[in-house]
Amino acid sequence: MNARPILVMGICGTGKSTVARGIADRIGGCFIEADLFHDEASVARMRAGQPLTDDMRWGWLDRLGAALVAAPRRGVLACSALGFAHRERLRATAGPLDIVFLHGERSLIAARMNARRGHYMPASLIDSQLEALQPPNPVTEGALWISVALSPDQIIDQAVGAFAPSPGISTGGENP
């Protein structure tokens, strides 16, 4: 049985994909990019600068939960999972999750979003994402909070240190 999946979450522009891919590479896990699971209507809506509604997210979250279950190795999911209900929807299919919550100053995140190319999510959606954000609880959800002011390697090191089992030791997802 695989260890609990790892959810790398946060608003747009926090580096979820970079961090989740790095964690998956380090632990021999299976990287899952949530953006690839959106339907065409949702992508078109976001591209037009319109936030998704929860009703638009439910099927997407169900597909992501199924992808975590089907992963051949420990799944590492890059997904906004902004609300508690979104994380609960993932847990309903995938079971308990280890959570890495990427957070930071709005100005830093906006600068990163304005610098990236080829992504459908415009920086204009930062405020709606911040409004929808219900940060995960470090105690009840076992979430590890990491500032995006750190380098991707520093973030990955912290996450792997917290959630990757040492040889012969199982991980329950507790923060150190």
Buried (B, 14 or more C-beta within 10 A) or exposed (E): EEBBBBBBBBBBBBBBBBBBBBBBEBBEBBBBBBBEBBEEEBBEBBEEEBBBEEEBBEBBBBBBBEBBEEBEEBBBBBBBBBBBBBBEBBBEBBEEBBBBBBBBEEEBBBEBBEEEEEEEBBBEBBEBBEEBBEBBEEEEBBBBBBBBEBEEEEBBBBBBEBBBEEEEEEEEBEEE
